[in-house]
Amino acid sequence: VTFDLDLKRLRFPDFPTPAGRSADALLAERCWRGVHERGMREDEALRDRLHLELSMIRRMGFAAYFLTVADIAADVKAMGIFAACRGSAAGSLVCYLTGISDVDALQHDLAFERFMNPRRDELPDVDIDVESARREDVYDMILTRHGHERAACVAMVDTYRARSAVRE
């Protein structure tokens, strides 16, 4: 018997788009709206950087992923829960413009390629930390929005020796 579980293919939650509109077009529209909402000056550097990021996201097929994460980040903030994007995702102008991150990657000259590039055939890792007392509220919101059959909770457990525990 030979079978393939197709585990290497990425599967994103369906992202509802208006009729005739693609996730790529919707993401670009949200980014340009973010430029104005964040009071940024639309200059050549911004246009070039945004074009670079959006074209790479389109080429790698990740627009629905970014839209999904942006909606989750917005929902978390609407619930009054403190949240912060960290790690290499903060190097993305798209993450800033869609509200995933509050770090202006363009202003701080952060490298997008460290976060996502075509030589890495893996999903970009967007880490969003939320206040621990409200973490289960976030889990419930995500599971309600996307369904138990489309979302899962993953945990990483650390153990410490005495010295590390005190330092932590």
Steps between C-alpha positions, in 0.01 A plus 500: 500500500631840404336820610592864542363712785603815307652651814737730310220704343397811690130540572368837610156572641268625227511877495176653376558748221243708313387350170764531231772615743807298591665477841805671342291800390331522840835490681641777279189711562532453877867598485430822311222580745752436780741751343237771543372380840853503641568846354793386289640702212455323168846533350718291272658302786158401633364408156810292417500316832126432490523378140789267594313349794163466328654343189688245711186421703306457173772282345512274807119485531479637856246786463219308673736419786589867555133603481406231753774601745409869458136426582600298807731782618216752451255277690745462789544877523122554475459267798722739699778244532859618498689344212833550326656357187860394548784337313580532133136577408562848639727547198198501270341822381189298408473384863521862614248632249245227573526544877673172575805689628547846647860529379557710189749280312566773245584766760733263685651354181416140596567219254193329358708217353585374848126444554405361162684418181453262206801286599312386810205283405338528840225712641614833640484491879287777649534495879235697685532506876184564697456567869502163674187562708293535179668235286206258524264776384716531187497123445120496532464789254724333241330161535156663476597700193679223309346185651655211690556311176712785353699629800713341770683606811868413516714541810867486581589391850831598658653350809752685712767411744517712813745757364305551176170520688630778725637690200174457309 
